[in-house]
Amino acid sequence: MDCIFCEIADGRRPAHRVFEDEDVVAFLDARPLFPGHTLVVPRRHHETLTDLPAERVGGFFARVQRIAGAVESGMAAAGSFVAANNKVSQSVPHFHVHVVPRNRKDGLRGFFWPRSRYADDAEAEAVAGRLRSELER
């Protein structure tokens, strides 16, 4: 399988690495929103968050947390945006988390898509019920 992030993780493709250990590699995004925009990937190939084994999730996000702190302080940012896509809008089919330094009035507005409201509490409760049912499976 040809995977750009696997190639970076195993050293076959160059990247500006900011962190690596036996389970995780973090490197600068080649097309950053802002300087310091970092991608955090599991070293082993997993396409989405739901494919990442449950026993690895906590350790992975502990590293994301540490990297987010480093991005904020290293870039003198007021905060950060931490996000991952699963399948839709996932430019590389290898699970990855974006850590983007943020400052007030930096040009990004909340989420990158239009937001809306539920028509009423009944609609919201119906959606919540569907999700609860899935979690009970």
ABEGO torsion letter per residue (X at the ends): XBBAAAAAAAGABBBBBABBBAABBBBBBABBABBGBBBBBBABBBABAAABBAAAAAAAAAAAAAAAAAAAAAAGBABBBBBBBBGBGBABBBBBBBBBBBBBGAGBBEBABBBBBBABAAAAAAAAAAAAAAAAX
